[in-house]
């Protein structure tokens, strides 16, 4: 039996730069039939094994791609936007002054009364104390069209939840992924006890609590946003102008909505916040020496409108922090 040359002399391995395939080359000087048959057998076996390995690799790759696709799909479902409320736009925009008693005597439709209450930044208990009020000429639209916030804010498209309070217009709004979800009136801090502005997060909440300024004041649906300062939003009377001791007063139905909609903080221990609640942005300033701003609507129905570009500008300095805190909550599954 002829002795086969050593593997080092027989096989030359080339790795092509394009596809890393392996080529086996038999030396030209060794051409015995038996040696050639042995080489062909080994070569066929090599490519057969290579084929099996490639098939396994392809199956594994498909499995990985499927897993990644499923995870991506899961994330998409998690961030799925809730339906935007259906809204009816008024046929016309305009306002006029009207005697309060006359309006209440001739209007029984509760939806129209709620719009007028919001327009005058007041509630049912306090509107009767006003001699004159401003009334929209067309009361057939949705609440969102009578208050100043825009229906969409592009800068918020990745923010799952956020609340805004506008000091100059005495109104609030909630957004989900850039879409306006709810809006209503507020009465904020008076001249001597201004509401602090900037970025806050909802902390703890209580269905009913006592004011830190006066233990005779009961605050319903209270949600704290500045723990050390004792500032929060809650139900309390709305006289139709900034009158609070720094807090953000709301009609009861709006306070109850925000109480249920916003998220509480999550504590690591009594002294450490692990995950913050829903972001709250309080912005702007109020001219306490001028007439009520909404009186301007009689001459110019768009006088108080807040544009999308203004909203983008207000949220821009806080956006990175808002998204970072949101990511923490999402990772925790809370």
LUMMI-747585 format. One line per field, with one value per residue: x, z, y of N, C-alpha, C, O in turn; residue number from 0. Coordinates in steps of 0.02 Angstrom, whole numbers. Example, Ala and Ser with C-alpha at 12.3 -4.5 7.8 and 13.67 -1.06 7.14 Angstrom:
n.east	660:642
n.up	390:354
n.north	-284:-112
ca.east	615:684
ca.up	390:357
ca.north	-225:-53
c.east	660:645
c.up	390:394
c.north	-165:2
o.east	712:670
o.up	423:402
o.north	-166:57
num	0:1
This chain:
n.east	43:33:107:23:52:96:-28:4:78:-12:-137:-189:-251:-362:-430:-554:-566:-693:-807:-764:-758:-697:-567:-505:-352:-275:-109:-17:78:40:-51:-110:-237:-302:-265:-321:-458:-474:-450:-556:-665:-644:-652:-785:-850:-809:-873:-1004:-1018:-996:-1110:-1211:-1179:-1198:-1336:-1385:-1340:-1415:-1545:-1533:-1507:-1627:-1713:-1664:-1690:-1830:-1861:-1812:-1896:-2020:-2002:-1988:-2114:-2189:-2148:-2202:-2339:-2350:-2328:-2436:-2550:-2687:-2858:-2895:-3001:-3163:-3209:-3312:-3314:-3347:-3462:-3438:-3331:-3330:-3361:-3459:-3511:-3621:-3759:-3750:-3859:-3957:-3905:-3900:-4033:-4089:-4026:-4014:-3947:-3825:-3698:-3670:-3665:-3553:-3453:-3459:-3427:-3294:-3239:-3245:-3162:-3210:-3325:-3480:-3526:-3472:-3499:-3622:-3599:-3548:-3571:-3571:-3528:-3421:-3478:-3475:-3523:-3563:-3606:-3594:-3484:-3340:-3259:-3120:-3103:-3131:-3037:-2861:-2756:-2660:-2717:-2627:-2455:-2302:-2175:-2202:-2222:-2163:-2190:-2275:-2369:-2417:-2438:-2494:-2492:-2549:-2502:-2531:-2652:-2732:-2768:-2771:-2696:-2693:-2587:-2562:-2439:-2422:-2550:-2692:-2785:-2867:-2935:-2955:-3016:-2918:-2873:-2738:-2591:-2606:-2559:-2471:-2432:-2370:-2384:-2255:-2152:-2099:-2026:-2107:-2152:-2284:-2317:-2365:-2537:-2703:-2871:-2939:-2879:-2801:-2773:-2610:-2602:-2719:-2809:-2943:-2977:-3027:-2958:-3000:-2967:-2827:-2666:-2501:-2364:-2248:-2162:-2090:-2126:-2260:-2352:-2484:-2609:-2786:-2961:-3049:-3133:-3165:-3144:-3128:-3009:-2830:-2810:-2761:-2655:-2529:-2558:-2639:-2793:-2941:-3092:-3206:-3233:-3126:-3018:-3039:-3025:-2887:-2831:-2855:-2794:-2657:-2491:-2428:-2278:-2144:-2072:-1909:-1866:-1921:-1856:-1808:-1837:-1882:-1943:-2010:-2167:-2299:-2249:-2260:-2284:-2271:-2300:-2260:-2323:-2430:-2524:-2564:-2615:-2690:-2845:-2950:-2878:-2955:-3057:-3014:-3053:-3173:-3148:-3048:-3055:-2950:-2856:-2796:-2740:-2627:-2490:-2428:-2291:-2253:-2280:-2190:-2073:-2084:-2074:-1955:-1830:-1846:-1866:-1774:-1752:-1883:-1910:-1811:-1851:-1973:-1932:-1873:-1985:-2054:-1965:-1971:-2095:-2204
n.up	0:-49:37:106:78:206:297:298:182:86:90:53:122:79:114:54:24:10:48:147:123:122:31:-30:-89:-189:-201:-354:-386:-332:-390:-383:-407:-293:-195:-246:-241:-104:-65:-133:-64:65:38:-6:111:194:136:152:291:312:251:337:453:407:383:513:566:493:536:672:661:605:711:808:744:740:876:911:832:891:1018:983:930:1045:1119:1040:1058:1193:1193:1127:1071:1157:1103:1031:1102:1029:946:928:825:849:750:732:800:935:1062:1194:1316:1451:1562:1713:1784:1686:1589:1661:1690:1567:1516:1519:1480:1529:1472:1402:1507:1576:1486:1489:1622:1622:1530:1602:1704:1826:1949:1987:2109:2122:2007:2016:2094:2015:1922:1782:1642:1519:1369:1250:1079:1005:1073:1044:1027:1070:1233:1220:1117:1170:1258:1282:1242:1117:1003:966:1000:936:994:1100:1061:1102:1235:1362:1459:1519:1609:1595:1662:1635:1683:1639:1567:1653:1647:1619:1546:1485:1405:1296:1217:1133:1097:1140:1282:1390:1454:1553:1672:1793:1953:2009:2111:2214:2210:2318:2352:2249:2128:2107:1961:1824:1802:1874:1965:1991:2156:2301:2339:2398:2438:2518:2611:2731:2723:2733:2764:2826:2941:2931:2802:2687:2569:2423:2323:2312:2242:2266:2207:2240:2364:2479:2476:2489:2385:2270:2157:2166:2212:2242:2285:2145:2117:2002:1970:2005:2164:2262:2393:2331:2279:2148:2099:2056:1964:2033:1955:1865:1952:2007:1893:1859:1974:1963:1840:1833:1886:2040:2139:2165:2303:2363:2492:2646:2630:2503:2331:2213:2085:1990:1976:1863:1742:1769:1705:1745:1688:1630:1672:1772:1751:1878:1896:1790:1691:1693:1594:1501:1463:1352:1247:1194:1104:1028:982:979:1068:1182:1138:1140:1050:954:934:1042:1147:1118:1142:1279:1335:1292:1369:1469:1416:1398:1530:1566:1478:1520:1652:1622:1554:1658:1734:1641:1625:1751:1751:1812
n.north	-60:106:241:377:550:670:765:897:911:873:946:1105:1250:1373:1530:1622:1798:1853:1771:1687:1548:1380:1302:1150:1088:971:908:921:823:701:576:450:325:271:360:475:441:428:560:624:570:617:753:766:729:833:946:904:902:1037:1089:1046:1115:1247:1246:1229:1348:1441:1409:1442:1580:1625:1598:1687:1810:1805:1808:1936:2012:1984:2040:2174:2196:2179:2290:2390:2370:2400:2538:2584:2706:2779:2797:2955:3077:3097:3243:3388:3525:3698:3792:3925:4054:4161:4286:4359:4482:4446:4457:4369:4312:4314:4226:4103:4086:4060:3950:3780:3669:3561:3535:3652:3743:3697:3732:3873:3895:3851:3942:4059:4028:3970:3898:3809:3856:3982:4057:4116:4224:4319:4467:4494:4391:4310:4240:4110:4129:4020:3872:3739:3660:3555:3553:3575:3668:3790:3825:3866:3775:3683:3554:3457:3416:3407:3387:3306:3177:3058:3051:2975:3018:3178:3332:3499:3663:3821:3977:4114:4096:4028:3888:3709:3561:3393:3275:3136:3050:3162:3202:3298:3262:3297:3450:3599:3726:3819:3889:3971:4012:4157:4334:4358:4232:4151:4019:3902:3888:3780:3614:3477:3326:3210:3160:3095:3050:3092:3058:3145:3279:3392:3566:3640:3771:3810:3726:3708:3697:3584:3478:3403:3257:3269:3292:3288:3388:3450:3408:3459:3591:3584:3594:3562:3492:3504:3485:3634:3786:3894:4054:4126:4187:4197:4134:4051:3978:3951:3823:3724:3749:3658:3616:3497:3382:3380:3372:3246:3168:3188:3138:3001:2974:3014:2957:2892:2923:2803:2734:2694:2684:2764:2887:2898:2921:2806:2790:2918:3009:3060:3182:3359:3516:3681:3840:4009:4177:4281:4429:4520:4645:4682:4676:4528:4402:4326:4410:4473:4395:4435:4538:4479:4320:4229:4270:4212:4096:3959:3916:3775:3783:3863:3776:3674:3744:3769:3641:3589:3613:3519:3395:3285:3241:3207:3098:3010:2979:2921:2807:2735:2700:2621:2513:2459:2406:2461
ca.east	0:74:98:-2:92:68:-81:36:100:-68:-193:-178:-315:-368:-491:-566:-582:-762:-857:-733:-766:-634:-552:-452:-315:-232:-47:-15:123:11:-110:-130:-310:-326:-256:-372:-523:-474:-457:-625:-710:-635:-676:-858:-869:-798:-927:-1066:-1019:-1004:-1179:-1251:-1164:-1231:-1408:-1397:-1329:-1472:-1601:-1521:-1514:-1699:-1742:-1645:-1727:-1899:-1864:-1804:-1957:-2073:-1989:-2003:-2187:-2213:-2137:-2250:-2404:-2345:-2331:-2494:-2586:-2759:-2896:-2904:-3073:-3198:-3225:-3354:-3289:-3401:-3470:-3409:-3296:-3343:-3382:-3491:-3528:-3691:-3776:-3747:-3926:-3993:-3880:-3920:-4106:-4110:-3985:-4020:-3903:-3766:-3636:-3658:-3647:-3483:-3409:-3458:-3389:-3223:-3220:-3238:-3116:-3247:-3365:-3551:-3539:-3446:-3523:-3681:-3575:-3523:-3624:-3569:-3481:-3414:-3512:-3463:-3583:-3582:-3590:-3606:-3421:-3308:-3224:-3052:-3103:-3143:-2979:-2806:-2704:-2666:-2740:-2569:-2389:-2256:-2119:-2223:-2243:-2135:-2206:-2338:-2416:-2390:-2488:-2471:-2532:-2530:-2517:-2565:-2720:-2768:-2798:-2727:-2707:-2656:-2570:-2535:-2403:-2430:-2621:-2729:-2834:-2916:-2917:-3004:-2994:-2884:-2856:-2673:-2570:-2619:-2500:-2425:-2414:-2370:-2368:-2189:-2154:-2046:-2044:-2121:-2180:-2334:-2288:-2416:-2604:-2752:-2939:-2957:-2826:-2810:-2724:-2557:-2611:-2776:-2834:-3015:-2985:-3023:-2939:-3021:-2931:-2763:-2607:-2443:-2312:-2187:-2172:-2063:-2163:-2331:-2392:-2516:-2672:-2842:-3024:-3065:-3174:-3134:-3177:-3121:-2945:-2781:-2828:-2738:-2591:-2479:-2584:-2674:-2861:-2977:-3160:-3202:-3231:-3059:-2973:-3050:-2995:-2814:-2815:-2855:-2755:-2585:-2457:-2392:-2208:-2129:-2018:-1862:-1872:-1957:-1818:-1780:-1884:-1856:-1972:-2052:-2233:-2312:-2220:-2305:-2249:-2307:-2263:-2288:-2335:-2496:-2525:-2614:-2641:-2730:-2910:-2945:-2854:-3006:-3100:-2988:-3084:-3229:-3121:-3007:-3067:-2887:-2809:-2761:-2717:-2557:-2473:-2387:-2220:-2244:-2278:-2125:-2022:-2090:-2056:-1888:-1777:-1859:-1885:-1728:-1766:-1949:-1904:-1769:-1893:-2023:-1899:-1865:-2050:-2070:-1922:-1994:-2160:-2254
ca.up	0:-50:97:89:103:267:285:287:112:40:90:59:139:58:137:7:62:2:84:198:108:126:-28:-19:-151:-188:-237:-422:-397:-306:-432:-383:-404:-225:-159:-271:-214:-33:-61:-153:-10:120:15:-5:182:220:113:181:360:308:234:398:497:379:394:583:576:465:581:732:643:597:778:840:712:761:945:911:803:941:1070:954:925:1113:1137:1002:1091:1257:1181:1084:1094:1169:1055:1046:1110:972:961:882:820:843:682:731:861:956:1132:1213:1387:1466:1633:1737:1800:1623:1558:1700:1686:1500:1494:1563:1453:1572:1433:1387:1570:1591:1442:1514:1684:1603:1496:1654:1755:1889:1961:1995:2171:2117:1950:2037:2128:1964:1891:1710:1621:1447:1345:1179:1037:985:1128:1021:1017:1126:1280:1197:1071:1207:1301:1238:1224:1051:1003:957:1012:906:1039:1152:1029:1138:1306:1372:1498:1545:1627:1590:1692:1607:1730:1608:1543:1706:1619:1620:1492:1488:1339:1289:1153:1092:1085:1196:1307:1432:1471:1596:1705:1857:1987:2038:2168:2215:2201:2374:2359:2179:2115:2076:1891:1806:1796:1936:1953:2041:2211:2336:2331:2450:2418:2558:2657:2761:2700:2779:2781:2869:2954:2917:2730:2664:2498:2395:2265:2314:2215:2280:2155:2270:2432:2530:2473:2502:2327:2232:2125:2203:2207:2289:2251:2092:2114:1935:1966:2048:2233:2308:2429:2289:2247:2084:2112:2000:1973:2063:1905:1837:2005:2012:1833:1865:2030:1937:1778:1845:1923:2101:2142:2196:2349:2380:2565:2664:2614:2435:2276:2164:2020:1995:1948:1799:1738:1771:1687:1761:1650:1618:1728:1771:1765:1931:1897:1729:1691:1681:1525:1456:1438:1285:1197:1164:1046:988:1006:981:1109:1232:1109:1149:988:961:940:1111:1189:1105:1175:1352:1357:1267:1421:1516:1380:1412:1598:1565:1445:1562:1707:1593:1539:1722:1752:1594:1640:1814:1740:1855
ca.north	0:167:284:444:607:700:815:962:913:859:993:1177:1282:1443:1564:1678:1860:1875:1733:1645:1477:1343:1261:1101:1079:911:921:896:767:639:564:380:318:261:423:523:421:446:633:643:550:665:818:763:728:900:991:880:928:1109:1103:1036:1172:1306:1240:1243:1419:1477:1398:1482:1649:1638:1598:1750:1865:1799:1831:2008:2040:1979:2090:2239:2200:2188:2360:2431:2363:2436:2610:2599:2765:2773:2837:3026:3091:3126:3313:3427:3593:3747:3819:3992:4073:4229:4291:4422:4487:4433:4456:4301:4288:4303:4164:4044:4079:4038:3894:3720:3617:3558:3538:3722:3775:3679:3772:3941:3893:3847:4004:4110:3999:3969:3838:3822:3893:4050:4095:4154:4285:4366:4508:4480:4338:4306:4180:4096:4136:3953:3827:3670:3625:3520:3596:3590:3724:3852:3836:3887:3726:3652:3485:3413:3444:3359:3373:3259:3115:3000:3057:2938:3059:3241:3382:3568:3716:3887:4031:4172:4081:3993:3827:3651:3512:3329:3248:3068:3044:3222:3217:3327:3215:3333:3519:3631:3787:3815:3951:3958:4052:4229:4377:4352:4161:4126:3948:3895:3864:3733:3543:3439:3260:3192:3121:3056:3077:3076:3077:3203:3299:3458:3616:3658:3842:3818:3658:3706:3688:3515:3474:3338:3231:3305:3259:3330:3390:3478:3382:3503:3655:3572:3617:3509:3511:3473:3521:3687:3836:3935:4119:4155:4222:4163:4150:4000:3987:3917:3762:3731:3730:3629:3592:3430:3329:3379:3348:3173:3138:3189:3093:2932:2968:3023:2904:2911:2904:2739:2746:2640:2685:2826:2947:2895:2909:2758:2807:2977:3004:3092:3249:3416:3577:3743:3890:4075:4222:4313:4501:4528:4714:4692:4641:4456:4392:4299:4464:4491:4352:4471:4574:4433:4251:4190:4309:4171:4033:3937:3881:3714:3803:3885:3716:3642:3784:3760:3573:3571:3608:3464:3334:3229:3216:3175:3033:2966:2955:2877:2743:2700:2671:2567:2456:2429:2374:2493
c.east	44:58:77:44:59:16:-52:58:41:-115:-168:-245:-313:-434:-501:-588:-655:-812:-829:-745:-698:-626:-495:-419:-266:-169:-45:27:94:-53:-128:-205:-336:-321:-309:-441:-529:-485:-528:-674:-706:-662:-752:-884:-863:-855:-995:-1073:-1029:-1076:-1224:-1242:-1199:-1306:-1426:-1390:-1388:-1533:-1594:-1530:-1588:-1733:-1727:-1684:-1800:-1908:-1859:-1867:-2014:-2065:-2006:-2078:-2218:-2205:-2187:-2318:-2405:-2355:-2390:-2534:-2659:-2796:-2904:-2979:-3103:-3221:-3267:-3330:-3348:-3404:-3440:-3377:-3309:-3369:-3416:-3503:-3602:-3702:-3781:-3817:-3966:-3971:-3905:-3996:-4129:-4071:-3991:-3975:-3837:-3700:-3619:-3636:-3574:-3434:-3403:-3420:-3314:-3198:-3207:-3195:-3149:-3284:-3438:-3565:-3520:-3473:-3583:-3662:-3552:-3581:-3629:-3517:-3473:-3442:-3495:-3528:-3609:-3559:-3598:-3542:-3396:-3268:-3156:-3049:-3114:-3086:-2916:-2757:-2715:-2685:-2682:-2505:-2337:-2199:-2137:-2240:-2217:-2152:-2274:-2390:-2381:-2447:-2456:-2520:-2505:-2552:-2554:-2636:-2762:-2806:-2747:-2742:-2666:-2646:-2546:-2505:-2419:-2502:-2654:-2784:-2888:-2890:-2973:-2976:-2957:-2879:-2792:-2656:-2584:-2553:-2448:-2402:-2414:-2353:-2299:-2195:-2094:-2072:-2052:-2144:-2231:-2302:-2340:-2485:-2649:-2820:-2962:-2900:-2840:-2755:-2673:-2561:-2667:-2808:-2910:-3029:-2975:-3010:-2955:-2980:-2863:-2706:-2548:-2393:-2246:-2191:-2149:-2101:-2237:-2377:-2421:-2576:-2728:-2906:-3028:-3101:-3133:-3171:-3170:-3059:-2896:-2792:-2799:-2674:-2538:-2506:-2622:-2745:-2896:-3050:-3156:-3197:-3161:-3009:-2979:-3018:-2919:-2791:-2810:-2806:-2680:-2557:-2424:-2318:-2202:-2067:-1975:-1863:-1905:-1921:-1796:-1834:-1851:-1879:-2019:-2119:-2239:-2283:-2274:-2264:-2294:-2268:-2300:-2297:-2402:-2490:-2582:-2645:-2684:-2798:-2900:-2928:-2909:-3056:-3077:-3023:-3143:-3207:-3082:-3015:-3004:-2835:-2768:-2731:-2642:-2539:-2432:-2314:-2205:-2238:-2212:-2069:-2024:-2063:-1984:-1835:-1785:-1866:-1840:-1742:-1833:-1945:-1862:-1810:-1947:-1993:-1889:-1930:-2068:-2029:-1944:-2060:-2215:-2300
c.up	0:10:75:115:166:249:269:215:64:33:98:70:120:85:93:46:59:46:135:186:106:65:-11:-87:-144:-228:-305:-430:-373:-343:-434:-375:-333:-184:-180:-243:-140:-24:-78:-97:48:101:17:67:213:201:140:252:360:293:295:445:473:390:466:598:552:510:644:719:636:666:814:811:732:831:949:885:853:996:1046:949:993:1135:1102:1035:1156:1247:1136:1113:1106:1118:1077:1052:1047:990:906:883:813:771:676:799:875:1028:1143:1288:1396:1541:1656:1751:1737:1590:1595:1697:1620:1476:1544:1540:1493:1533:1416:1450:1587:1548:1467:1580:1669:1572:1547:1712:1823:1897:1975:2057:2165:2059:1969:2073:2079:1932:1816:1695:1545:1425:1270:1140:1015:1039:1109:1014:1079:1169:1254:1152:1106:1255:1258:1213:1155:1056:996:972:990:952:1091:1123:1063:1212:1319:1409:1520:1558:1621:1627:1666:1656:1696:1585:1595:1679:1623:1561:1506:1416:1346:1220:1106:1077:1148:1217:1348:1446:1513:1630:1770:1887:2026:2094:2161:2213:2256:2386:2290:2176:2082:2005:1878:1799:1865:1915:2008:2093:2244:2325:2389:2428:2457:2608:2682:2737:2754:2800:2831:2880:2947:2843:2712:2589:2471:2332:2258:2287:2223:2222:2180:2345:2486:2533:2490:2447:2291:2195:2159:2189:2261:2250:2202:2088:2046:1927:2011:2121:2284:2344:2396:2254:2183:2092:2048:2016:1997:2009:1873:1889:2011:1952:1840:1921:2006:1879:1789:1889:1986:2095:2173:2239:2360:2456:2583:2644:2541:2383:2225:2093:2029:1960:1880:1797:1735:1756:1701:1729:1645:1681:1718:1789:1814:1931:1835:1736:1678:1608:1477:1433:1368:1229:1162:1102:999:1015:1011:1028:1157:1203:1121:1088:1003:970:1011:1158:1180:1142:1251:1375:1339:1322:1466:1482:1396:1481:1601:1535:1486:1620:1681:1579:1603:1742:1707:1609:1704:1806:1781:1814
c.north	62:210:354:498:635:753:882:969:908:919:1065:1211:1355:1472:1625:1739:1879:1838:1685:1570:1444:1298:1213:1087:1019:925:886:833:701:624:490:375:313:325:474:506:440:522:655:628:601:734:821:766:797:947:970:907:1004:1128:1097:1095:1235:1305:1256:1317:1460:1470:1440:1556:1669:1642:1663:1809:1864:1826:1907:2042:2039:2030:2160:2250:2212:2260:2405:2429:2402:2511:2629:2656:2748:2816:2909:3039:3121:3196:3345:3499:3642:3774:3889:4006:4147:4230:4358:4422:4477:4434:4383:4273:4272:4237:4103:4033:4050:3977:3836:3663:3616:3562:3610:3760:3760:3720:3844:3945:3893:3912:4060:4086:3996:3903:3858:3866:3967:4090:4139:4219:4338:4404:4494:4427:4343:4238:4170:4102:4068:3904:3754:3629:3589:3570:3619:3651:3791:3869:3838:3834:3696:3579:3435:3451:3393:3341:3320:3190:3052:3000:3026:2978:3123:3289:3451:3614:3783:3942:4089:4158:4045:3932:3771:3606:3450:3305:3176:3062:3102:3242:3245:3279:3250:3403:3549:3693:3772:3885:3937:4007:4126:4268:4368:4280:4128:4051:3944:3866:3818:3663:3512:3369:3246:3146:3076:3088:3055:3100:3139:3217:3369:3505:3630:3731:3853:3750:3653:3696:3615:3514:3405:3321:3267:3262:3306:3329:3420:3463:3430:3570:3646:3594:3556:3536:3471:3512:3574:3741:3879:4001:4153:4197:4185:4183:4101:4020:3943:3854:3777:3703:3706:3619:3519:3375:3324:3353:3272:3138:3133:3142:3021:2923:2971:2966:2931:2893:2834:2750:2684:2630:2752:2890:2951:2879:2863:2777:2866:2966:3038:3163:3303:3478:3637:3799:3957:4116:4257:4386:4515:4598:4729:4659:4567:4442:4368:4351:4486:4452:4386:4509:4528:4362:4208:4222:4266:4107:4020:3895:3819:3732:3829:3826:3679:3678:3774:3692:3555:3565:3547:3396:3274:3199:3180:3105:2985:2937:2907:2808:2702:2665:2613:2504:2420:2391:2403:2538
o.east	88:0:109:73:0:16:-81:57:44:-132:-130:-292:-269:-487:-462:-625:-678:-854:-867:-742:-648:-671:-444:-453:-223:-174:-68:13:120:-105:-160:-235:-386:-365:-336:-478:-581:-523:-557:-719:-756:-690:-781:-932:-905:-882:-1038:-1126:-1066:-1102:-1270:-1290:-1227:-1336:-1475:-1428:-1408:-1570:-1643:-1558:-1608:-1777:-1770:-1709:-1829:-1956:-1897:-1889:-2052:-2114:-2034:-2103:-2266:-2249:-2210:-2352:-2455:-2387:-2392:-2552:-2690:-2769:-2918:-3018:-3074:-3250:-3258:-3326:-3394:-3353:-3420:-3393:-3300:-3397:-3405:-3504:-3642:-3658:-3813:-3832:-4003:-4012:-3929:-4019:-4182:-4083:-3974:-3966:-3799:-3651:-3560:-3594:-3538:-3381:-3349:-3384:-3276:-3143:-3163:-3190:-3119:-3276:-3454:-3610:-3549:-3470:-3592:-3703:-3537:-3633:-3683:-3469:-3513:-3432:-3500:-3581:-3669:-3499:-3607:-3544:-3427:-3246:-3136:-2997:-3107:-3087:-2918:-2718:-2772:-2672:-2687:-2500:-2329:-2175:-2092:-2270:-2245:-2131:-2324:-2450:-2322:-2498:-2399:-2580:-2446:-2611:-2606:-2677:-2821:-2867:-2687:-2795:-2612:-2689:-2514:-2540:-2428:-2513:-2646:-2825:-2948:-2829:-3030:-2917:-2964:-2881:-2793:-2700:-2573:-2499:-2388:-2357:-2452:-2314:-2287:-2239:-2046:-2132:-2009:-2155:-2222:-2266:-2357:-2490:-2635:-2827:-3000:-2877:-2885:-2697:-2688:-2529:-2664:-2831:-2938:-3087:-2921:-3046:-2928:-2962:-2846:-2699:-2545:-2382:-2195:-2221:-2186:-2106:-2272:-2435:-2387:-2594:-2719:-2904:-3012:-3098:-3076:-3225:-3202:-3055:-2917:-2785:-2811:-2644:-2505:-2477:-2634:-2756:-2882:-3069:-3108:-3159:-3140:-2963:-2929:-2988:-2890:-2738:-2765:-2779:-2643:-2594:-2397:-2299:-2249:-2015:-2000:-1860:-1915:-1952:-1768:-1872:-1799:-1838:-2064:-2128:-2189:-2290:-2327:-2214:-2349:-2208:-2361:-2282:-2428:-2455:-2640:-2697:-2711:-2808:-2847:-2961:-2909:-3095:-3117:-3022:-3160:-3243:-3083:-2984:-3005:-2776:-2710:-2700:-2600:-2571:-2404:-2278:-2150:-2197:-2182:-2024:-1971:-2033:-1955:-1797:-1737:-1871:-1865:-1742:-1839:-1972:-1876:-1804:-1964:-2026:-1895:-1929:-2093:-2055:-1937:-2078:-2269:-2346
o.up	43:30:33:169:177:194:230:188:9:-22:144:31:141:79:95:95:102:79:164:234:90:47:18:-136:-101:-284:-313:-474:-393:-329:-482:-339:-315:-146:-140:-224:-116:18:-45:-83:76:142:39:82:253:243:150:272:402:320:305:474:513:406:480:637:584:521:667:760:659:677:847:848:742:846:986:911:857:1019:1083:963:1000:1168:1132:1039:1172:1288:1110:1172:1069:1093:1136:1011:1016:1044:847:936:775:736:622:849:832:1052:1107:1320:1354:1579:1624:1732:1735:1566:1564:1701:1616:1420:1603:1576:1492:1558:1414:1447:1611:1572:1466:1592:1700:1587:1537:1764:1873:1856:1975:2056:2199:2060:1940:2081:2098:1917:1790:1732:1511:1457:1231:1164:1006:1049:1152:998:1132:1144:1266:1149:1075:1287:1201:1168:1134:1106:1018:958:1022:951:1124:1158:1054:1249:1290:1393:1539:1523:1641:1624:1673:1668:1723:1584:1583:1687:1629:1529:1534:1373:1395:1170:1046:1047:1202:1176:1341:1450:1509:1619:1798:1851:2071:2121:2107:2214:2243:2426:2277:2215:2034:1992:1916:1792:1908:1856:2065:2076:2216:2305:2424:2402:2431:2643:2658:2733:2814:2848:2873:2832:2955:2823:2720:2550:2494:2293:2204:2305:2191:2193:2146:2383:2534:2586:2504:2459:2282:2201:2178:2158:2319:2188:2215:2057:2034:1882:2053:2139:2344:2329:2429:2203:2166:2093:1993:2075:1981:2018:1855:1871:2020:1959:1829:1917:2027:1870:1758:1924:1986:2053:2203:2214:2364:2480:2538:2642:2520:2390:2198:2047:2072:1920:1843:1845:1704:1789:1673:1741:1654:1736:1662:1837:1795:1963:1830:1780:1654:1563:1419:1387:1330:1172:1105:1052:938:1065:1044:1026:1170:1239:1113:1076:1058:1008:1037:1204:1229:1170:1283:1429:1370:1322:1499:1516:1406:1489:1634:1562:1487:1636:1715:1591:1602:1763:1730:1606:1710:1848:1786:1842
o.north	70:215:386:491:624:782:920:1024:934:940:1081:1201:1393:1440:1672:1734:1917:1869:1646:1531:1475:1261:1233:1074:1018:951:829:792:649:655:468:415:344:343:511:551:463:543:698:667:623:770:871:801:818:983:1012:932:1031:1177:1137:1120:1273:1356:1291:1346:1509:1518:1471:1592:1722:1684:1692:1851:1917:1861:1938:2093:2087:2061:2200:2304:2250:2288:2454:2481:2434:2543:2685:2655:2709:2865:2923:3015:3165:3207:3332:3530:3629:3777:3910:3974:4190:4180:4407:4369:4497:4415:4342:4216:4223:4198:4056:3976:4019:3953:3843:3614:3664:3590:3629:3805:3804:3740:3872:3993:3929:3934:4102:4120:4016:3857:3918:3907:4009:4152:4193:4264:4394:4375:4483:4420:4374:4187:4217:4083:4060:3896:3711:3570:3590:3622:3676:3684:3844:3921:3813:3849:3684:3545:3378:3511:3341:3284:3293:3149:2998:2956:3047:2974:3122:3288:3461:3605:3798:3952:4111:4204:4032:3926:3783:3611:3453:3312:3158:3067:3091:3294:3217:3258:3235:3414:3528:3710:3718:3934:3896:4040:4155:4239:4370:4268:4082:4025:3980:3825:3817:3652:3519:3355:3267:3100:3023:3146:3006:3155:3180:3172:3403:3484:3631:3752:3898:3719:3599:3686:3587:3545:3354:3366:3292:3204:3359:3276:3416:3501:3441:3600:3695:3610:3505:3594:3413:3566:3562:3742:3897:4005:4205:4239:4145:4241:4109:4072:3903:3834:3835:3643:3731:3615:3484:3327:3269:3316:3237:3085:3080:3111:2984:2868:2933:2933:2986:2853:2809:2772:2628:2573:2793:2943:3001:2831:2879:2779:2864:2920:3043:3200:3295:3492:3642:3806:3961:4093:4261:4404:4521:4608:4784:4617:4546:4470:4387:4338:4514:4473:4368:4511:4537:4345:4156:4203:4282:4068:4065:3843:3811:3699:3817:3826:3656:3647:3770:3687:3509:3516:3527:3345:3219:3137:3128:3058:2925:2878:2859:2758:2641:2607:2562:2448:2360:2350:2374:2569
num	0:1:2:3:4:5:6:7:8:9:10:11:12:13:14:15:16:17:18:19:20:21:22:23:24:25:26:27:28:29:30:31:32:33:34:35:36:37:38:39:40:41:42:43:44:45:46:47:48:49:50:51:52:53:54:55:56:57:58:59:60:61:62:63:64:65:66:67:68:69:70:71:72:73:74:75:76:77:78:79:80:81:82:83:84:85:86:87:88:89:90:91:92:93:94:95:96:97:98:99:100:101:102:103:104:105:106:107:108:109:110:111:112:113:114:115:116:117:118:119:120:121:122:123:124:125:126:127:128:129:130:131:132:133:134:135:136:137:138:139:140:141:142:143:144:145:146:147:148:149:150:151:152:153:154:155:156:157:158:159:160:161:162:163:164:165:166:167:168:169:170:171:172:173:174:175:176:177:178:179:180:181:182:183:184:185:186:187:188:189:190:191:192:193:194:195:196:197:198:199:200:201:202:203:204:205:206:207:208:209:210:211:212:213:214:215:216:217:218:219:220:221:222:223:224:225:226:227:228:229:230:231:232:233:234:235:236:237:238:239:240:241:242:243:244:245:246:247:248:249:250:251:252:253:254:255:256:257:258:259:260:261:262:263:264:265:266:267:268:269:270:271:272:273:274:275:276:277:278:279:280:281:282:283:284:285:286:287:288:289:290:291:292:293:294:295:296:297:298:299:300:301:302:303:304:305:306:307:308:309:310:311:312:313:314:315:316:317:318:319:320:321:322:323:324:325:326:327:328:329:330:331:332:333
